[in-house]
Amino acid sequence: MEVSNHLLMEISNGIMHLKLNRPESLNAFSPEMIKGLKEALIDAKTNDDVRVITISGSGRSFSSGGDVKRMGKRKPIETYEHIGNLNELILTMRDLEKPIIAAVHGYAAGAGFNLALASDIILAAKDSKFVLSFSKVGLISDGGGLYFLPRLIGSYRAKELFFKAKPITVEEAHSLGIVNHIYPLEDFEKSVEEFAAEIAAGPSKTFGLIKKIADQSLQSSLAEILEQERITQATIATTEDHAEGIQAFKEKRNPNFSGK
């Protein structure tokens, strides 16, 4: 289903599939695409049929990031507003208490790379390349790259990648801890679907709280996270999913979680 001129959406088996749909520009960001992604994720927040989200790209690549054709033509206030909209999307992704999987093939460049970093898991096809190309056109990273990447691989390595702006192979990205899994291109869509289905079958409330607390740990003390774990555990131990998990363990079967 088309939710905007530049975004496709489908919901099936607990998975919301979002596909960037500007293949002629390698899915470069547009205001319509950013708005569509944000609105779809806001809808996912209260949709019980959605337990996990995947973000992928149409055509030959995941996303080339910012639209070079529009660069250099915006007034400062227009750039400020455009990045403000992108920032709202990134914050929506991080605030959503449901797992988001970035399914990357081809290029994930610039803000496209950072969109993947804002997800919870990155799955990549064998042909993938990651590029932080901002400095090549005299810009800094936006879309949260200067936040996510130093925390993921360390500030020294991150600064080198930002400075040099050279393509990173999928194998290098995996060795740096950026990519979770690599799959052959011919099996990529099937592999992503199977991975997402496994997450969708899990205790979705639990996964949302894991995401929330793990993200909070980047700015919190150990004592604060320990207390958050204690409060959350006392609450989530009353859920139907916890009761089902215990019962399934006793009966030596796979649990049938309902997300309640």
matplotlib code that plots the C-alpha trace (Angstrom):
import matplotlib.pyplot as plt

x = [0.0, 1.3, 1.2, 2.9, 4.4, 7.7, 6.9, 5.2, 3.7, 2.3, 1.2, 1.2, 1.8, 2.6, 5.2, 4.9, 7.0, 8.0, 9.8, 11.5, 10.2, 12.3, 14.3, 15.3, 17.3, 18.5, 15.8, 17.2, 15.2, 12.4, 10.0, 7.2, 9.3, 10.3, 6.7, 5.4, 7.8, 7.1, 3.3, 3.5, 5.6, 3.2, 0.4, 2.4, 2.7, -1.0, -1.6, -1.7, -1.4, 2.2, 4.8, 7.9, 8.8, 11.2, 12.5, 14.0, 14.5, 13.1, 15.4, 19.2, 19.8, 18.5, 19.0, 21.6, 20.5, 20.0, 18.9, 22.0, 19.8, 18.2, 21.5, 22.8, 19.4, 17.8, 17.9, 19.3, 15.9, 14.7, 17.7, 16.9, 13.3, 14.2, 16.6, 14.1, 11.6, 14.3, 15.1, 11.5, 11.5, 14.7, 13.2, 10.0, 12.0, 13.9, 10.7, 8.7, 8.6, 8.6, 11.7, 12.7, 14.8, 16.8, 17.1, 20.0, 21.0, 23.2, 24.2, 23.3, 24.8, 24.8, 21.5, 20.4, 23.2, 22.1, 18.5, 19.7, 21.7, 18.6, 17.0, 17.4, 18.9, 20.6, 20.4, 22.5, 22.7, 26.1, 26.3, 25.8, 28.1, 27.9, 29.1, 29.3, 29.6, 28.9, 32.4, 32.8, 30.3, 31.5, 28.8, 28.6, 26.6, 22.9, 20.1, 21.8, 25.0, 27.2, 25.2, 24.8, 28.1, 30.5, 28.5, 28.5, 32.2, 34.0, 34.7, 38.1, 37.0, 33.8, 35.7, 38.0, 35.0, 33.4, 36.7, 37.6, 34.1, 35.2, 32.8, 32.7, 32.2, 29.5, 32.2, 33.9, 30.5, 29.9, 33.3, 32.7, 29.5, 27.3, 25.6, 24.0, 23.8, 24.8, 22.8, 23.2, 21.4, 19.3, 17.9, 17.8, 14.0, 13.2, 15.9, 14.6, 11.1, 12.1, 14.1, 11.3, 8.8, 10.8, 10.8, 7.1, 6.4, 8.1, 6.7, 6.4, 5.8, 8.9, 10.9, 9.6, 10.8, 14.2, 14.6, 13.6, 15.9, 18.8, 18.6, 18.3, 21.4, 23.5, 22.8, 22.1, 24.1, 24.3, 22.2, 19.5, 19.3, 19.2, 16.3, 14.5, 15.0, 13.6, 10.5, 9.9, 10.4, 7.8, 5.3, 5.9, 5.8, 2.0, 1.5, -0.2, 3.0, 5.0, 2.3, 2.3, 6.1, 6.1, 3.4, 5.1, 8.3, 6.5, 4.9, 8.1, 6.6, 7.1, 5.2, 2.4, 2.8, 0.0, 1.7, -0.4]
y = [0.0, 3.5, 5.8, 8.7, 9.3, 8.1, 5.3, 1.9, 0.2, -3.3, -5.0, -8.8, -11.3, -8.7, -7.0, -3.5, -3.3, 0.2, 0.6, 3.8, 4.3, 6.7, 4.1, 6.6, 8.6, 5.6, 6.5, 9.9, 11.5, 13.9, 15.8, 13.4, 10.4, 11.7, 12.7, 9.4, 7.4, 9.5, 9.2, 5.4, 4.9, 7.0, 4.8, 1.7, 2.9, 2.2, -0.5, -3.9, -5.7, -4.2, -5.9, -5.2, -2.8, -3.2, -0.4, -1.2, 0.4, -0.1, -0.7, -0.9, 0.6, 1.2, 5.0, 7.5, 9.9, 13.6, 14.6, 16.1, 17.8, 19.9, 20.8, 24.3, 25.6, 25.8, 29.0, 28.5, 28.5, 25.9, 23.6, 24.2, 23.2, 20.2, 18.8, 19.6, 17.2, 14.6, 15.0, 14.4, 11.2, 9.9, 10.7, 9.0, 5.9, 5.9, 6.6, 3.8, 0.9, -1.7, -3.1, -1.5, -3.5, -1.7, -4.1, -2.6, -3.6, -1.6, 1.8, 3.2, 6.6, 9.8, 10.3, 6.9, 5.3, 7.3, 6.2, 2.6, 3.5, 4.9, 1.5, -1.3, -4.0, -3.7, -6.7, -6.3, -8.0, -9.1, -6.2, -3.5, -0.6, 2.1, 5.6, 8.7, 11.1, 14.4, 15.8, 15.2, 18.1, 20.1, 19.2, 17.6, 14.4, 14.9, 12.5, 11.5, 10.0, 12.1, 10.6, 7.0, 6.0, 7.2, 5.2, 2.2, 2.0, 4.6, 8.2, 7.7, 5.2, 7.2, 10.5, 8.7, 7.5, 10.9, 12.6, 10.2, 9.5, 6.3, 3.4, 0.7, -2.8, -4.9, -7.1, -4.1, -2.9, -6.3, -6.4, -2.9, -4.1, -1.9, -4.8, -7.6, -10.2, -10.5, -12.5, -13.3, -10.8, -13.5, -14.7, -11.2, -10.5, -14.0, -13.8, -10.4, -11.8, -14.8, -12.7, -10.2, -13.0, -14.5, -11.1, -10.6, -13.9, -12.8, -10.9, -7.5, -5.5, -7.0, -6.1, -2.6, -2.1, -3.7, -1.2, 1.7, 0.9, -0.1, 3.3, 5.1, 3.3, 5.5, 8.6, 7.0, 5.7, 2.1, 2.9, 4.5, 1.6, -0.9, 0.9, 1.1, -2.6, -3.3, -1.2, -2.5, -6.2, -5.8, -4.5, -6.8, -9.9, -9.3, -9.6, -12.4, -13.0, -13.7, -16.2, -17.8, -18.1, -19.8, -22.2, -23.0, -23.7, -26.1, -27.8, -28.0, -26.2, -23.0, -20.0, -18.4, -14.8, -12.3, -9.0, -8.5]
z = [0.0, -0.9, 2.1, 0.3, -3.1, -1.8, 0.7, 0.6, 3.6, 4.2, 7.5, 7.7, 10.5, 13.1, 10.8, 9.4, 6.2, 5.3, 1.9, 0.8, -2.8, -4.8, -6.7, -9.5, -6.9, -4.9, -2.3, -1.5, 1.3, 0.4, 2.7, 1.7, 2.6, 6.0, 6.8, 5.6, 7.8, 10.8, 10.4, 9.8, 13.0, 15.0, 13.8, 14.7, 18.3, 19.0, 16.4, 18.2, 14.8, 14.6, 16.7, 14.7, 11.9, 8.9, 6.8, 3.4, 0.1, -3.4, -6.4, -6.2, -2.8, 0.7, 0.6, -0.7, 2.1, 1.4, -2.1, -3.7, -6.3, -3.6, -1.8, -2.3, -3.3, 0.2, 2.3, 5.8, 7.3, 4.9, 5.8, 9.4, 9.0, 6.8, 9.3, 12.1, 10.3, 10.0, 13.7, 14.6, 12.6, 14.4, 17.8, 16.8, 15.9, 19.2, 21.3, 19.7, 22.1, 19.2, 17.5, 14.2, 11.7, 9.0, 6.0, 4.0, 0.4, -2.0, -0.6, 2.8, 2.5, 4.5, 6.3, 4.9, 6.9, 9.9, 9.4, 9.7, 12.8, 14.4, 14.0, 16.6, 14.4, 11.0, 8.6, 5.4, 2.0, 0.8, -1.7, 0.9, 1.4, 4.1, 3.4, 5.6, 2.7, 4.4, 4.4, 0.7, 0.2, 3.1, 5.6, 9.0, 9.7, 10.5, 11.3, 14.6, 13.1, 15.4, 18.3, 17.3, 15.7, 18.4, 21.0, 18.8, 17.7, 19.8, 19.1, 17.5, 14.9, 14.3, 13.7, 11.2, 9.2, 9.3, 8.2, 5.4, 4.1, 2.4, 1.7, 4.4, 3.1, 4.7, 6.2, 7.8, 9.1, 10.6, 12.2, 13.7, 15.2, 13.0, 11.1, 13.0, 10.2, 6.5, 4.0, 0.3, -1.9, -3.6, -0.2, 1.5, 1.5, 2.7, 5.4, 6.6, 6.7, 8.8, 11.2, 11.6, 12.1, 14.9, 16.7, 16.0, 17.7, 20.9, 23.9, 22.3, 25.5, 26.9, 23.8, 23.9, 27.5, 26.7, 23.9, 26.2, 29.1, 26.9, 25.2, 28.5, 29.7, 27.3, 29.5, 32.9, 35.8, 36.8, 39.9, 37.8, 35.4, 38.2, 39.7, 36.3, 35.9, 39.3, 38.8, 35.3, 36.3, 39.1, 36.6, 33.7, 35.9, 36.0, 32.2, 30.3, 28.3, 31.5, 32.7, 29.2, 29.2, 32.6, 31.6, 28.3, 30.2, 32.5, 29.6, 27.6, 24.5, 22.7, 24.2, 22.3, 23.2, 22.7, 23.4, 26.5]

ax = plt.figure().add_subplot(projection="3d")
ax.plot(x, y, z, "-o")
ax.set_aspect("equal")
plt.show()
